[in-house]
Amino acid sequence: MNDSAQTEATYTDEEMEAATAHVVDRFLRPLAASSGQRVGDLLDHLPEDVFAAAVTAYMMAGRVSQEDGTAELHATAGCMFIAMLRMAPSQVGGLAALIVGALYHQIRAEEGIEG
């Protein structure tokens, strides 16, 4: 692996913290509020791979939005996350399906798509 490919595949602690905060604040907190559960309880039942995919999607989307000013961070992360889950459909169950649904509706709203 060359140095530039390795550098691009490595994320900083700041990128990871920001991505994790986006996942928690944008999806888990609203889901917890709407379901009457605590965020910690949701995390206890969320497969680690699904949470890691969501955080990774935000880290990747952060890089994309830095390079392309027209890329919207949350919509890009949502698309990447859904794509990751589609590659591992056995991971999409229960809470993961709710998160995918929330992403879907959020992206539609951000894009001004009704219905």
The first five atom37 places (N, CA, C, CB, O) and aatype in JSON, in Angstrom:
{
  "aatype": [12, 2, 3, 15, 0, 5, 16, 6, 0, 16, 18, 16, 3, 6, 6, 12, 6, 0, 0, 16, 0, 8, 19, 19, 3, 1, 13, 10, 1, 14, 10, 0, 0, 15, 15, 7, 5, 1, 19, 7, 3, 10, 10, 3, 8, 10, 14, 6, 3, 19, 13, 0, 0, 0, 19, 16, 0, 18, 12, 12, 0, 7, 1, 19, 15, 5, 6, 3, 7, 16, 0, 6, 10, 8, 0, 16, 0, 7, 4, 12, 13, 9, 0, 12, 10, 1, 12, 0, 14, 15, 5, 19, 7, 7, 10, 0, 0, 10, 9, 19, 7, 0, 10, 18, 8, 5, 9, 1, 0, 6, 6, 7, 9, 6, 7],
  "atom_mask": [
    [1, 1, 1, 1, 1],
    [1, 1, 1, 1, 1],
    [1, 1, 1, 1, 1],
    [1, 1, 1, 1, 1],
    [1, 1, 1, 1, 1],
    [1, 1, 1, 1, 1],
    [1, 1, 1, 1, 1],
    [1, 1, 1, 1, 1],
    [1, 1, 1, 1, 1],
    [1, 1, 1, 1, 1],
    [1, 1, 1, 1, 1],
    [1, 1, 1, 1, 1],
    [1, 1, 1, 1, 1],
    [1, 1, 1, 1, 1],
    [1, 1, 1, 1, 1],
    [1, 1, 1, 1, 1],
    [1, 1, 1, 1, 1],
    [1, 1, 1, 1, 1],
    [1, 1, 1, 1, 1],
    [1, 1, 1, 1, 1],
    [1, 1, 1, 1, 1],
    [1, 1, 1, 1, 1],
    [1, 1, 1, 1, 1],
    [1, 1, 1, 1, 1],
    [1, 1, 1, 1, 1],
    [1, 1, 1, 1, 1],
    [1, 1, 1, 1, 1],
    [1, 1, 1, 1, 1],
    [1, 1, 1, 1, 1],
    [1, 1, 1, 1, 1],
    [1, 1, 1, 1, 1],
    [1, 1, 1, 1, 1],
    [1, 1, 1, 1, 1],
    [1, 1, 1, 1, 1],
    [1, 1, 1, 1, 1],
    [1, 1, 1, 0, 1],
    [1, 1, 1, 1, 1],
    [1, 1, 1, 1, 1],
    [1, 1, 1, 1, 1],
    [1, 1, 1, 0, 1],
    [1, 1, 1, 1, 1],
    [1, 1, 1, 1, 1],
    [1, 1, 1, 1, 1],
    [1, 1, 1, 1, 1],
    [1, 1, 1, 1, 1],
    [1, 1, 1, 1, 1],
    [1, 1, 1, 1, 1],
    [1, 1, 1, 1, 1],
    [1, 1, 1, 1, 1],
    [1, 1, 1, 1, 1],
    [1, 1, 1, 1, 1],
    [1, 1, 1, 1, 1],
    [1, 1, 1, 1, 1],
    [1, 1, 1, 1, 1],
    [1, 1, 1, 1, 1],
    [1, 1, 1, 1, 1],
    [1, 1, 1, 1, 1],
    [1, 1, 1, 1, 1],
    [1, 1, 1, 1, 1],
    [1, 1, 1, 1, 1],
    [1, 1, 1, 1, 1],
    [1, 1, 1, 0, 1],
    [1, 1, 1, 1, 1],
    [1, 1, 1, 1, 1],
    [1, 1, 1, 1, 1],
    [1, 1, 1, 1, 1],
    [1, 1, 1, 1, 1],
    [1, 1, 1, 1, 1],
    [1, 1, 1, 0, 1],
    [1, 1, 1, 1, 1],
    [1, 1, 1, 1, 1],
    [1, 1, 1, 1, 1],
    [1, 1, 1, 1, 1],
    [1, 1, 1, 1, 1],
    [1, 1, 1, 1, 1],
    [1, 1, 1, 1, 1],
    [1, 1, 1, 1, 1],
    [1, 1, 1, 0, 1],
    [1, 1, 1, 1, 1],
    [1, 1, 1, 1, 1],
    [1, 1, 1, 1, 1],
    [1, 1, 1, 1, 1],
    [1, 1, 1, 1, 1],
    [1, 1, 1, 1, 1],
    [1, 1, 1, 1, 1],
    [1, 1, 1, 1, 1],
    [1, 1, 1, 1, 1],
    [1, 1, 1, 1, 1],
    [1, 1, 1, 1, 1],
    [1, 1, 1, 1, 1],
    [1, 1, 1, 1, 1],
    [1, 1, 1, 1, 1],
    [1, 1, 1, 0, 1],
    [1, 1, 1, 0, 1],
    [1, 1, 1, 1, 1],
    [1, 1, 1, 1, 1],
    [1, 1, 1, 1, 1],
    [1, 1, 1, 1, 1],
    [1, 1, 1, 1, 1],
    [1, 1, 1, 1, 1],
    [1, 1, 1, 0, 1],
    [1, 1, 1, 1, 1],
    [1, 1, 1, 1, 1],
    [1, 1, 1, 1, 1],
    [1, 1, 1, 1, 1],
    [1, 1, 1, 1, 1],
    [1, 1, 1, 1, 1],
    [1, 1, 1, 1, 1],
    [1, 1, 1, 1, 1],
    [1, 1, 1, 1, 1],
    [1, 1, 1, 1, 1],
    [1, 1, 1, 0, 1],
    [1, 1, 1, 1, 1],
    [1, 1, 1, 1, 1],
    [1, 1, 1, 0, 1]
  ],
  "atom_positions": [
    [[0.85, -1.17, 0.0], [0.0, 0.0, 0.0], [0.89, 1.23, 0.0], [-0.96, 0.0, 1.21], [1.82, 1.3, 0.8]],
    [[0.63, 2.19, -0.88], [1.46, 3.38, -0.89], [1.06, 4.33, 0.23], [1.38, 4.08, -2.25], [-0.02, 4.19, 0.81]],
    [[1.92, 5.31, 0.52], [1.68, 6.21, 1.64], [0.41, 7.02, 1.49], [2.85, 7.13, 1.81], [-0.3, 7.22, 2.47]],
    [[0.11, 7.5, 0.27], [-1.08, 8.34, 0.1], [-2.35, 7.53, 0.32], [-1.1, 8.98, -1.3], [-3.3, 8.04, 0.91]],
    [[-2.4, 6.28, -0.13], [-3.57, 5.44, 0.09], [-3.74, 5.12, 1.57], [-3.47, 4.13, -0.72], [-4.85, 5.1, 2.1]],
    [[-2.61, 4.88, 2.25], [-2.68, 4.6, 3.67], [-3.14, 5.83, 4.43], [-1.32, 4.12, 4.19], [-3.95, 5.72, 5.35]],
    [[-2.65, 7.01, 4.07], [-3.03, 8.25, 4.73], [-4.52, 8.5, 4.55], [-2.21, 9.43, 4.19], [-5.2, 8.89, 5.5]],
    [[-5.04, 8.3, 3.33], [-6.44, 8.55, 3.07], [-7.34, 7.59, 3.83], [-6.7, 8.45, 1.6], [-8.47, 7.95, 4.16]],
    [[-6.87, 6.37, 4.11], [-7.68, 5.38, 4.8], [-7.62, 5.54, 6.31], [-7.24, 3.99, 4.41], [-8.38, 4.88, 7.02]],
    [[-6.75, 6.39, 6.81], [-6.6, 6.61, 8.24], [-7.39, 7.84, 8.65], [-5.11, 6.76, 8.61], [-7.29, 8.9, 8.03]],
    [[-8.17, 7.68, 9.72], [-8.96, 8.8, 10.22], [-8.38, 9.28, 11.54], [-10.45, 8.39, 10.39], [-7.84, 8.5, 12.32]],
    [[-8.5, 10.57, 11.76], [-7.98, 11.15, 13.0], [-8.96, 10.9, 14.14], [-7.73, 12.67, 12.83], [-10.12, 10.56, 13.92]],
    [[-8.47, 11.07, 15.35], [-9.34, 10.96, 16.53], [-10.47, 12.0, 16.46], [-8.52, 11.14, 17.83], [-11.6, 11.73, 16.85]],
    [[-10.13, 13.17, 15.95], [-11.14, 14.23, 15.83], [-12.25, 13.84, 14.85], [-10.49, 15.54, 15.39], [-13.42, 14.1, 15.11]],
    [[-11.86, 13.23, 13.73], [-12.86, 12.77, 12.75], [-13.75, 11.7, 13.36], [-12.17, 12.23, 11.48], [-14.96, 11.7, 13.15]],
    [[-13.15, 10.78, 14.12], [-13.92, 9.71, 14.73], [-14.87, 10.27, 15.79], [-12.98, 8.67, 15.35], [-16.03, 9.85, 15.87]],
    [[-14.39, 11.2, 16.6], [-15.24, 11.8, 17.62], [-16.4, 12.58, 17.0], [-14.42, 12.72, 18.52], [-17.53, 12.49, 17.47]],
    [[-16.11, 13.34, 15.95], [-17.16, 14.11, 15.28], [-18.19, 13.17, 14.65], [-16.56, 15.04, 14.2], [-19.39, 13.42, 14.74]],
    [[-17.73, 12.11, 14.01], [-18.64, 11.16, 13.37], [-19.5, 10.47, 14.42], [-17.84, 10.11, 12.57], [-20.71, 10.3, 14.22]],
    [[-18.9, 10.07, 15.52], [-19.67, 9.42, 16.6], [-20.71, 10.38, 17.15], [-18.72, 8.95, 17.73], [-21.85, 9.98, 17.42]],
    [[-20.34, 11.64, 17.33], [-21.29, 12.64, 17.83], [-22.46, 12.82, 16.86], [-20.58, 13.99, 18.06], [-23.6, 12.96, 17.29]],
    [[-22.16, 12.81, 15.56], [-23.24, 12.92, 14.57], [-24.21, 11.75, 14.69], [-22.66, 12.99, 13.14], [-25.43, 11.95, 14.67]],
    [[-23.69, 10.54, 14.8], [-24.55, 9.36, 14.89], [-25.42, 9.43, 16.15], [-23.69, 8.06, 14.9], [-26.62, 9.18, 16.1]],
    [[-24.8, 9.78, 17.26], [-25.55, 9.84, 18.52], [-26.57, 10.98, 18.49], [-24.6, 10.03, 19.72], [-27.74, 10.77, 18.79]],
    [[-26.13, 12.17, 18.13], [-27.02, 13.34, 18.18], [-28.09, 13.34, 17.1], [-26.21, 14.59, 18.06], [-29.22, 13.76, 17.35]],
    [[-27.73, 12.89, 15.93], [-28.66, 12.99, 14.8], [-29.63, 11.82, 14.72], [-27.88, 13.08, 13.5], [-30.73, 11.97, 14.18]],
    [[-29.23, 10.65, 15.24], [-30.08, 9.47, 15.09], [-30.44, 8.8, 16.41], [-29.41, 8.47, 14.22], [-31.62, 8.54, 16.66]],
    [[-29.46, 8.52, 17.25], [-29.77, 7.78, 18.46], [-30.57, 8.59, 19.48], [-28.5, 7.29, 19.1], [-31.51, 8.07, 20.08]],
    [[-30.22, 9.86, 19.68], [-30.99, 10.68, 20.64], [-32.44, 10.84, 20.19], [-30.34, 12.06, 20.8], [-33.35, 10.62, 21.0]],
    [[-32.71, 11.22, 18.92], [-34.11, 11.32, 18.5], [-34.85, 9.97, 18.58], [-34.19, 11.85, 17.08], [-36.02, 9.93, 18.94]],
    [[-34.16, 8.89, 18.25], [-34.77, 7.57, 18.32], [-35.09, 7.21, 19.77], [-33.86, 6.51, 17.69], [-36.14, 6.64, 20.06]],
    [[-34.17, 7.54, 20.67], [-34.4, 7.29, 22.1], [-35.59, 8.12, 22.6], [-33.13, 7.62, 22.92], [-36.44, 7.61, 23.32]],
    [[-35.64, 9.38, 22.2], [-36.73, 10.25, 22.64], [-38.08, 9.74, 22.12], [-36.49, 11.69, 22.16], [-39.07, 9.75, 22.85]],
    [[-38.1, 9.31, 20.87], [-39.37, 8.87, 20.29], [-39.81, 7.5, 20.81], [-39.27, 8.82, 18.79], [-41.0, 7.19, 20.79]],
    [[-38.86, 6.69, 21.27], [-39.21, 5.35, 21.75], [-39.3, 5.29, 23.27], [-38.18, 4.35, 21.27], [-39.72, 4.27, 23.83]],
    [[-38.91, 6.38, 23.95], [-38.96, 6.39, 25.41], [-37.82, 5.61, 26.05], [0.0, 0.0, 0.0], [-37.88, 5.29, 27.24]],
    [[-36.8, 5.31, 25.28], [-35.65, 4.58, 25.82], [-34.47, 5.53, 26.02], [-35.26, 3.43, 24.88], [-34.48, 6.66, 25.54]],
    [[-33.47, 5.04, 26.72], [-32.24, 5.8, 26.87], [-31.29, 5.44, 25.73], [-31.58, 5.53, 28.25], [-31.35, 4.34, 25.19]],
    [[-30.42, 6.38, 25.37], [-29.43, 6.13, 24.31], [-28.59, 4.9, 24.67], [-28.52, 7.36, 24.1], [-28.32, 4.07, 23.8]],
    [[-28.19, 4.79, 25.91], [-27.38, 3.65, 26.34], [-28.1, 2.33, 26.12], [0.0, 0.0, 0.0], [-27.48, 1.34, 25.74]],
    [[-29.41, 2.31, 26.37], [-30.19, 1.09, 26.15], [-30.22, 0.73, 24.66], [-31.62, 1.26, 26.68], [-30.11, -0.44, 24.29]],
    [[-30.39, 1.75, 23.82], [-30.37, 1.5, 22.38], [-29.03, 0.93, 21.95], [-30.66, 2.8, 21.6], [-28.96, -0.02, 21.17]],
    [[-27.95, 1.52, 22.46], [-26.61, 1.03, 22.12], [-26.39, -0.4, 22.59], [-25.54, 1.94, 22.72], [-25.69, -1.17, 21.93]],
    [[-26.98, -0.76, 23.73], [-26.83, -2.13, 24.23], [-27.41, -3.15, 23.27], [-27.5, -2.27, 25.59], [-26.94, -4.29, 23.21]],
    [[-28.42, -2.75, 22.51], [-29.09, -3.68, 21.6], [-28.69, -3.48, 20.13], [-30.58, -3.53, 21.72], [-29.14, -4.22, 19.26]],
    [[-27.85, -2.5, 19.88], [-27.42, -2.23, 18.52], [-26.16, -3.05, 18.21], [-27.14, -0.7, 18.32], [-25.17, -2.95, 18.94]],
    [[-26.2, -3.85, 17.16], [-24.99, -4.62, 16.82], [-23.81, -3.67, 16.6], [-25.23, -5.49, 15.55], [-23.94, -2.62, 15.97]],
    [[-22.67, -4.05, 17.14], [-21.48, -3.21, 17.04], [-21.12, -2.9, 15.59], [-20.3, -3.88, 17.73], [-20.67, -1.79, 15.29]],
    [[-21.32, -3.87, 14.7], [-21.01, -3.65, 13.28], [-21.88, -2.56, 12.68], [-21.2, -4.94, 12.51], [-21.43, -1.8, 11.83]],
    [[-23.13, -2.48, 13.12], [-24.04, -1.48, 12.59], [-23.62, -0.09, 13.07], [-25.5, -1.78, 13.02], [-23.6, 0.86, 12.29]],
    [[-23.27, 0.02, 14.36], [-22.81, 1.31, 14.88], [-21.5, 1.71, 14.2], [-22.62, 1.23, 16.42], [-21.33, 2.88, 13.84]],
    [[-20.6, 0.77, 14.03], [-19.32, 1.06, 13.36], [-19.55, 1.51, 11.92], [-18.4, -0.17, 13.39], [-18.86, 2.4, 11.43]],
    [[-20.52, 0.9, 11.25], [-20.82, 1.3, 9.88], [-21.35, 2.73, 9.84], [-21.85, 0.34, 9.25], [-20.99, 3.49, 8.94]],
    [[-22.19, 3.09, 10.79], [-22.73, 4.45, 10.84], [-21.62, 5.47, 11.08], [-23.8, 4.57, 11.94], [-21.57, 6.51, 10.41]],
    [[-20.73, 5.19, 12.02], [-19.62, 6.1, 12.31], [-18.68, 6.18, 11.1], [-18.85, 5.63, 13.57], [-18.24, 7.27, 10.73]],
    [[-18.38, 5.05, 10.5], [-17.51, 5.03, 9.32], [-18.13, 5.83, 8.18], [-17.24, 3.59, 8.86], [-17.44, 6.57, 7.49]],
    [[-19.43, 5.67, 8.0], [-20.12, 6.42, 6.94], [-19.97, 7.93, 7.17], [-21.62, 6.03, 6.88], [-19.75, 8.68, 6.22]],
    [[-20.09, 8.38, 8.41], [-19.92, 9.81, 8.71], [-18.47, 10.25, 8.5], [-20.36, 10.11, 10.14], [-18.24, 11.36, 8.03]],
    [[-17.51, 9.41, 8.84], [-16.12, 9.79, 8.62], [-15.85, 9.92, 7.12], [-15.15, 8.76, 9.26], [-15.2, 10.86, 6.68]],
    [[-16.35, 8.96, 6.34], [-16.16, 9.01, 4.89], [-16.88, 10.22, 4.3], [-16.66, 7.72, 4.24], [-16.33, 10.92, 3.45]],
    [[-18.09, 10.46, 4.75], [-18.87, 11.6, 4.23], [-18.2, 12.92, 4.59], [-20.3, 11.56, 4.78], [-18.26, 13.88, 3.81]],
    [[-17.58, 12.98, 5.75], [-16.85, 14.2, 6.13], [-15.74, 14.51, 5.16], [0.0, 0.0, 0.0], [-15.52, 15.66, 4.79]],
    [[-15.03, 13.47, 4.76], [-13.95, 13.66, 3.77], [-14.53, 14.08, 2.42], [-13.12, 12.37, 3.62], [-13.99, 14.97, 1.77]],
    [[-15.61, 13.44, 2.02], [-16.23, 13.78, 0.73], [-16.71, 15.23, 0.74], [-17.42, 12.84, 0.43], [-16.48, 15.96, -0.22]],
    [[-17.36, 15.65, 1.82], [-17.88, 17.01, 1.87], [-16.77, 18.06, 1.93], [-18.81, 17.17, 3.08], [-16.96, 19.19, 1.5]],
    [[-15.6, 17.69, 2.47], [-14.46, 18.6, 2.45], [-13.92, 18.77, 1.05], [-13.36, 18.11, 3.38], [-13.5, 19.86, 0.66]],
    [[-13.93, 17.69, 0.29], [-13.39, 17.72, -1.08], [-14.39, 18.27, -2.09], [-12.97, 16.33, -1.5], [-14.0, 18.86, -3.09]],
    [[-15.68, 18.09, -1.82], [-16.73, 18.52, -2.75], [-17.74, 19.37, -1.98], [-17.44, 17.29, -3.42], [-18.56, 18.86, -1.22]],
    [[-17.67, 20.66, -2.2], [-18.54, 21.59, -1.48], [-20.02, 21.4, -1.74], [0.0, 0.0, 0.0], [-20.84, 21.93, -1.0]],
    [[-20.38, 20.66, -2.78], [-21.79, 20.43, -3.07], [-22.33, 19.2, -2.33], [-21.99, 20.27, -4.57], [-23.55, 18.98, -2.31]],
    [[-21.46, 18.4, -1.75], [-21.9, 17.2, -1.03], [-22.39, 17.58, 0.35], [-20.75, 16.15, -0.94], [-21.66, 18.19, 1.13]],
    [[-23.62, 17.22, 0.67], [-24.2, 17.49, 1.99], [-23.8, 16.35, 2.93], [-25.77, 17.65, 1.91], [-24.02, 15.18, 2.61]],
    [[-23.23, 16.69, 4.06], [-22.66, 15.71, 4.99], [-23.65, 14.63, 5.38], [-22.15, 16.41, 6.22], [-23.37, 13.44, 5.23]],
    [[-24.82, 15.02, 5.89], [-25.76, 14.05, 6.44], [-26.37, 13.16, 5.35], [-26.87, 14.77, 7.19], [-26.52, 11.96, 5.55]],
    [[-26.7, 13.74, 4.22], [-27.25, 12.95, 3.12], [-26.21, 11.97, 2.59], [-27.75, 13.86, 1.98], [-26.53, 10.82, 2.29]],
    [[-24.97, 12.43, 2.46], [-23.9, 11.55, 1.98], [-23.65, 10.42, 2.96], [-22.6, 12.35, 1.75], [-23.51, 9.26, 2.56]],
    [[-23.6, 10.74, 4.24], [-23.41, 9.71, 5.27], [-24.56, 8.71, 5.24], [-23.28, 10.34, 6.67], [-24.35, 7.5, 5.37]],
    [[-25.77, 9.21, 5.09], [-26.93, 8.32, 5.04], [-26.87, 7.34, 3.88], [0.0, 0.0, 0.0], [-27.14, 6.15, 4.04]],
    [[-26.5, 7.85, 2.73], [-26.38, 6.99, 1.54], [-25.29, 5.94, 1.75], [-26.06, 7.82, 0.29], [-25.47, 4.77, 1.42]],
    [[-24.16, 6.36, 2.31], [-23.06, 5.42, 2.54], [-23.45, 4.36, 3.56], [-21.81, 6.17, 3.02], [-23.11, 3.19, 3.41]],
    [[-24.16, 4.78, 4.61], [-24.57, 3.85, 5.65], [-25.54, 2.82, 5.09], [-25.21, 4.61, 6.83], [-25.4, 1.62, 5.35]],
    [[-26.52, 3.28, 4.33], [-27.49, 2.35, 3.74], [-26.76, 1.37, 2.81], [-28.58, 3.12, 2.96], [-27.06, 0.18, 2.82]],
    [[-25.82, 1.87, 2.03], [-25.05, 0.99, 1.14], [-24.29, -0.06, 1.95], [-24.08, 1.81, 0.28], [-24.24, -1.22, 1.56]],
    [[-23.69, 0.35, 3.06], [-22.95, -0.61, 3.89], [-23.88, -1.68, 4.45], [-22.23, 0.12, 5.04], [-23.53, -2.86, 4.47]],
    [[-25.05, -1.27, 4.92], [-25.99, -2.23, 5.48], [-26.53, -3.18, 4.41], [-27.15, -1.5, 6.15], [-26.78, -4.35, 4.68]],
    [[-26.69, -2.67, 3.2], [-27.16, -3.54, 2.12], [-26.14, -4.61, 1.79], [-27.47, -2.72, 0.86], [-26.5, -5.69, 1.34]],
    [[-24.87, -4.31, 2.03], [-23.81, -5.29, 1.76], [-23.81, -6.38, 2.83], [-22.43, -4.6, 1.7], [-23.27, -7.46, 2.6]],
    [[-24.4, -6.12, 3.98], [-24.47, -7.1, 5.06], [-25.91, -7.15, 5.59], [-23.47, -6.73, 6.22], [-26.17, -6.73, 6.71]],
    [[-26.84, -7.66, 4.76], [-28.26, -7.6, 5.13], [-28.59, -8.32, 6.43], [-29.08, -8.18, 4.04], [-29.59, -7.99, 7.07]],
    [[-27.8, -9.29, 6.84], [-28.1, -9.98, 8.09], [-27.97, -9.05, 9.29], [-27.18, -11.19, 8.26], [-28.53, -9.33, 10.35]],
    [[-27.23, -7.96, 9.13], [-27.07, -7.0, 10.22], [-28.26, -6.05, 10.35], [-25.81, -6.21, 10.01], [-28.4, -5.36, 11.36]],
    [[-29.11, -6.01, 9.32], [-30.22, -5.08, 9.34], [-31.41, -5.75, 10.0], [-30.58, -4.59, 7.9], [-32.15, -6.5, 9.36]],
    [[-31.57, -5.48, 11.25], [-32.7, -6.03, 11.99], [-33.08, -5.07, 13.09], [0.0, 0.0, 0.0], [-32.23, -4.31, 13.56]],
    [[-34.31, -5.09, 13.5], [-34.77, -4.3, 14.62], [-34.35, -2.85, 14.58], [0.0, 0.0, 0.0], [-34.83, -2.07, 13.76]],
    [[-33.45, -2.5, 15.47], [-33.01, -1.11, 15.61], [-32.3, -0.61, 14.36], [-32.09, -0.97, 16.81], [-32.48, 0.55, 13.98]],
    [[-31.52, -1.44, 13.72], [-30.83, -1.02, 12.5], [-31.84, -0.62, 11.44], [-29.91, -2.13, 11.98], [-31.63, 0.36, 10.73]],
    [[-32.93, -1.35, 11.33], [-33.97, -1.01, 10.35], [-34.6, 0.33, 10.69], [-35.04, -2.11, 10.31], [-34.91, 1.11, 9.79]],
    [[-34.79, 0.62, 11.97], [-35.33, 1.91, 12.38], [-34.38, 3.05, 12.0], [-35.6, 1.93, 13.9], [-34.82, 4.11, 11.55]],
    [[-33.09, 2.83, 12.19], [-32.11, 3.85, 11.83], [-32.1, 4.07, 10.32], [-30.69, 3.45, 12.32], [-32.06, 5.22, 9.87]],
    [[-32.15, 3.0, 9.56], [-32.19, 3.14, 8.1], [-33.44, 3.92, 7.69], [-32.17, 1.76, 7.41], [-33.38, 4.78, 6.82]],
    [[-34.57, 3.62, 8.32], [-35.81, 4.34, 8.02], [-35.68, 5.82, 8.36], [0.0, 0.0, 0.0], [-36.14, 6.67, 7.6]],
    [[-35.06, 6.12, 9.5], [-34.86, 7.51, 9.89], [-33.97, 8.23, 8.89], [-34.26, 7.6, 11.3], [-34.24, 9.37, 8.51]],
    [[-32.91, 7.56, 8.46], [-32.02, 8.15, 7.46], [-32.77, 8.42, 6.16], [-30.83, 7.22, 7.19], [-32.63, 9.48, 5.56]],
    [[-33.56, 7.46, 5.74], [-34.33, 7.58, 4.5], [-35.24, 8.8, 4.55], [-35.16, 6.3, 4.24], [-35.26, 9.61, 3.62]],
    [[-36.0, 8.93, 5.63], [-36.93, 10.05, 5.75], [-36.19, 11.38, 5.89], [-37.85, 9.85, 6.95], [-36.64, 12.4, 5.37]],
    [[-35.08, 11.37, 6.58], [-34.29, 12.58, 6.75], [-33.71, 13.05, 5.41], [-33.16, 12.35, 7.76], [-33.73, 14.24, 5.11]],
    [[-33.19, 12.13, 4.64], [-32.64, 12.47, 3.32], [-33.73, 13.02, 2.43], [-31.96, 11.24, 2.66], [-33.53, 14.02, 1.75]],
    [[-34.9, 12.37, 2.42], [-36.01, 12.85, 1.6], [-36.41, 14.27, 2.01], [-37.21, 11.91, 1.71], [-36.67, 15.11, 1.16]],
    [[-36.45, 14.52, 3.31], [-36.83, 15.85, 3.8], [-35.78, 16.89, 3.4], [-37.01, 15.84, 5.35], [-36.12, 17.99, 2.97]],
    [[-34.51, 16.53, 3.54], [-33.44, 17.47, 3.18], [-33.42, 17.78, 1.69], [-32.09, 16.89, 3.6], [-33.04, 18.87, 1.27]],
    [[-33.84, 16.81, 0.91], [-33.87, 17.0, -0.55], [-35.2, 17.6, -1.01], [-33.62, 15.66, -1.26], [-35.38, 17.86, -2.2]],
    [[-36.12, 17.82, -0.08], [-37.41, 18.42, -0.44], [-38.35, 17.48, -1.15], [0.0, 0.0, 0.0], [-39.21, 17.91, -1.91]],
    [[-38.18, 16.18, -0.92], [-39.03, 15.17, -1.56], [-40.2, 14.86, -0.62], [-38.21, 13.86, -1.89], [-39.99, 14.47, 0.53]],
    [[-41.4, 15.05, -1.1], [-42.58, 14.79, -0.27], [-43.05, 13.37, -0.45], [-43.7, 15.76, -0.6], [-42.8, 12.73, -1.46]],
    [[-43.76, 12.9, 0.59], [-44.39, 11.58, 0.5], [-43.66, 10.47, 1.13], [0.0, 0.0, 0.0], [-44.11, 9.33, 1.1]]
  ]
}
